[in-house]
């Protein structure tokens, strides 16, 4: 039987990260590739106790269909945490669904979508289905340059940004940059989509004001439980201006009716008594230690000319190799030496910088971090010396 795929389906591509993860399942591979939370950080005992309570007290609710907007107590809890109205909150099946549904309700073919340089690969994938014209804004170590929101960006449907410990670079936008960016967007009537899965992961516990808090009616905020509770629950949420939230609900009804009731009830039962704040403290401490181990290893082993940032939170370190080296071309040899990373080129909506790569330390213990960084340093030194790999 011949299947004729739609034009949209024909344009689908696989995630570079997901493809790399397929080859890193061997236990001998030290993988800095996946942006996965450390499984040892999952609050398994607390979730198990919550499961018992859920099935003892509210099994029918947890196993029944629910409202598209989400389980009301969970939405109220999210709203209280963010200082907003529950009517603005929609629970999603992971924040990735939020990206997809925002694309569905906001992007027409040819619409301009503004993104950072570089930007989150998963957002590019989600939005690409709706055939936008991406425009990559010039960015520095503090994020996108507010001055880039000028007359040439008029008519863009939104700006997508990750202000906190961005994936892939790990950078965080300072307060002054946030205020300037929001002000310029507000002056131009430009919606900002603020994706914030890592905001709770500041190693020193410092929370900067969200973009949404600076202009609640001009920002659609995406949050997630994946990095601070457990990704298998597939729970995220959108906080948006009322008109956008209502349209988002309509799109979600067509997509999945609602996010699974069981995981929503389980999450609420787990977090309502303060578990999440305790969990966040544990995760912050763990990632701070592992980030420190990787930074120390990079300083000890990397050859001259390799540069990297020093993130203050999150799960990623961004490396820039000397000009002329191609991180994508070197990946196969790295994997042959049992170390994996993500080449940076996939994270660019505009011209790619092939000499960049992303390292994630979240799932790798310090001893293995040291070993893996040493292997990569040797590989990059050989490449700089002109060694060819077959």
N, C-alpha and C positions, 0 to 999 in steps of 0.2 A: 504494500500500500504506500502510495506517495503522500507525504505530508507537506503541505505548503505553509511554511512559517510566515507569520506576519512580518512586515518590515521591522517592527519594534523587536520581535524575537530574533530576527537575523542580526540585529545590532548588539545583542547581548554578548558579553565577554565574561570570562571567569576572573575572579579576584586573584591578583598576583600573590597576595598573602595566603589565600586558601590553597592555591596550587603549591606554594612552597611548603606549607604545613604537611602536605601529603608525603613529602620525602623526609620529613623530620620525625616520623613516628618511631624510628629505630632508637632503642635506648642509648646507643653509643653516641648519637648526635646531640651536641650541645646547641639548643635552638634559642637564638636571640630574635627569632622571626615573629612569632605570634604575640599579639598584644593581649595575652590571656591572663586573667587573675591567677594568683597562686592558689592551687586547690587546697593547700594546707591552711589557707586563711578562711575557708568556708565555715560558717558557724553551724556545723552539722548537728551538734547536740541540741542547740537551741531550736533549730528547724525541726528536729525529730520531736522534741517536746511540744512544739506548736502544732505539729501534725496530729498528735494525740488529742490535743484540745479541740482542734478543728473538727475531727471526726466524732468526737464525743458530744460536742455542743451545737455544731452548725453544719453537719454533713450535707443536709439537703440544700442549703444555700451554696455550699462550695461545689456541689456536683450538678447544679442546675444552670440553665442559661441565665445570663445576667444582662444588665443594661450596657449599651455600647460605650457610654462614657466611662464605665468602670464601677467597681464596687464602692459604694458611697462612703463607708468609713475610711477606706484607703485614700480616696480623693480628698476627703476632709483633712486627713492627716498630712497629705502632701501640701494642701493649700495652707494649712497652719504653719508648716515648716518654711514655706516661701512667702508668707504674709500676703496671701491673695484670696480671692473668692473661689470656692470649689467649682462654681459654674464655669470657670476658665480652665479647669483641669480635665484632661482626657487621658485615661490609662491606655498604654499601647503595649503591643507584644514586642518588647524590646524597643530601644530608641531607633533602631534601624527601620522598624515599621513607620515610626514617626517621620523619618526622612523620606521614605517612599510616598507616604500619604501627603506630605507637604508638596512634594513634586507633583503629585496627581492633581491637587487643587490649585496650585499656583503657576505651574509652568505650561505654556503653550509651545508648540514647535517654533523654534527660532527665538524664544524669549531669552533675554540676557540674564544670566545668573552670575553674580559676583562672588568670587572665592579668594581665599588667601593664597599666598605662594610660599611653600607648597600647602596642600590641603589634605583633608581626610579622604582616603581612597574610597571608603564605603559610601561617602556622600556623593562623590563623583559617579559611582555605579548607580546609586539610587536615582539621582536626578537625570542621568543620561537616558534612561528609559523614555523620558518625556521630551527628548530632543531639544534641549536648550542650546544656546550659544554661550559657552562659559567665557568669562573674562577674568583672568587672574590679576588681582591687584598687587602692585609692588609692595613688598613687605620687608621688615627687618627683624631683629631679634626680639622686638616687642609686639610683633603682629603686623596687620595691614596698616598702611600709611593713611591716616584720615584725609590728607590732602588729595588722595586719589579719588575721593568721592566728589568729583567736580561735574561740570556740565556734560562731559562725555559719558557719564554713567546715568544720565537722565533716562527714565523709562525702564531701568532694570527692575525685575520683579522682586528680587531680594538679594541681600548679602548674607552668605553663609560664613559663620565664624565660630571658632573654638577658642575662647579667650583664656581658658585655664589648662595649662600643661598639654598643649595641643598635640594631637596625633597627626603628623609624625614627629614634630620637632621638639616637643616637650617645653616649648616656650610659654610664658604667661604674660598676658597683656597688663601693663601697669595701670593704676587707677586713672591717671591723667589721660592716657591714650584711650581708655574706655569712654571717658566722658566726652572727649573730642570726637571720637568715632560716632557715638550715639547722637551727639548734637548735630553733626553734619548730616547724618542719615535723616534725622527728624526734620531738618530744614528742607530736605529734598523729598520728603514723603516716602522714604525708602524703608521697607520692612527689613529688619535684621532677624535672621534665624540663628539663635544662640544654642549651640550644641555643647552640653556641659557634663560629660560622663566622668570627668576627672576632678571637678572642682573641690570635692571633699578630700582629695589626696595631697594637700599641701603638707609637707613634712613637719613644718612648724605649727600647723593648725590654723594658720592665718587665712581667713576667708575674705576675698576682695568682693566689692559689690558686683552683682551680676549686671550684665547689660540690661536685662529686663527690669531690674530695680530702678534703673535710671530713666526708663521710658516704658512703663508697662503696656501702653497701647501701641507701641511701635516695635515690639520684639516678641517673637515666638520662641519660647524656651523649651528645649528638650532635655530631660533628665533621665537617669537610668539607675536601676538597682544592681546592674550587672557587675560593676567594678567594686562595689562596697558590700554586697550581700552574696549573691550567687548568680552567675550568668545563665545557668540552666533554668531559672525561673522565668526567663524571657519577660522581664517587666521593665517598662519605661513609662514616660509620661510626657505630655505636652501641656504647657501653660501658655495660653494665647489670648489675644483680644477676642471678645465674645463672638463677633461675626466669623472670624477665622475658626474658632473652636467649633461653632455650629456646623460649618461646612466640612470641617475635618471629621466630625462625627458621622456625617452622611457618607463620606468616602470610606470610613472604617466599617460602617454597616455593610457596604458592598464587598469589603475585603474579607472580614472574618466574623461578622456579627458583634463579637466582643473578645477581648483578651480572656484567656481561661479563668473562670471563677476560682478554681481551686488554688492556683498560684497567687491570685490576688488576696484571697482570704488568708492563705498561709503567710504571705508576706506581712499583711497587716497584723495578724496575731503575733508575729515575731517581733515587729518593730515598735508596737504601740507603747511598750513599757520601757523603752530606752535601749534596747539591744543595739540599734543601729549606731548610736554614738559610741558605745563600747567597741563595736566591731570596727568602726572607722579608725579609732585610736590604734587598734592592733594592726590593721592594714597599713596605716601610715608608718608605724615604726618598722614594720617588715620591709616596706619598699624603700624607706630611707636608708636602711642598712645595706640593702642590695644595690641601690644606686651608688652609695658610697664605695662599695666594693668594686663596682665596674669603673667608676671614675679613677680610683686608685690604680686599677689594673691598666687602664688606658694610659695613664701618666707613666707607668713603669715600662710599658712594652711598645707603644706605638712609635713608628719611625717619624722622623722630622717631616713636617709638612702636613700631617694629618691633624685636623682640627675637630673639636667637639664642644658642645655646650655643657653647662652644669645646671641641670634642672633642679628646681626647688620643690618638685612634687611630680605626681604622675608615674608613668611606667616606661618612659622612652628617653633615649639619648640619640642625638642626631650627629652623624659624622660627615665631614667633608674631606674627601681625599684630594691630593694634589691634582692640578689640572692635567688632563691626559689619561687618567685612570678611569675605568668604567666599572662601577660596582656591579652592574648587571652581568657584564662579561666575566667577572671574577667569581660570581656566585657558585658556578658549577664546581670550580676547584675548591672553594671553601667547603661545600657539602661533601666533596670527595675526602676532605680532611676532617669530616664529622663536625662541622660548625655551620650554622645557617643564620642568615640575616635577611632583611628585606631591602632590595635596591631602592634608592630614593626616587628614581625616575617615574615610578607609577603614581606618585603623589602630586604630580604637576598637571594642572589643567592647561597651562601655557607651555612655553619652551621648557624642555626638561633639562635638569642638571644631572648628568649621568654619573658624576663623581660623588654622589651622596648616598647615604644608606641609613636605615633606622635599626637601632638595637633596642630590644626589650629585655630587661633584667628581672621581670616580675616572677618568673617561674624557675629561675636558675639559682641554685645555692652559691654562696661566695666562692667555694673551692672550684666549682665548675666554671664560674664567671672568669676566674683567673686563668684557667686552662684555655677556655674558648677565646678570650681576648689575646692571649699569647699566640695562639694559632693564627688568628686573623692578622695580627701584627707581622708575623713572619711572612704570610702571604702577600700583604701589601708591600712589605720591604722588597720581596722578590720581584713584584710587579714594577716597583720603582726602579729596580736594577736592570729591568728589561728582560727578565726571564719569561719565556713563552710557555703556556700550559696547553697540553694536547688532550 
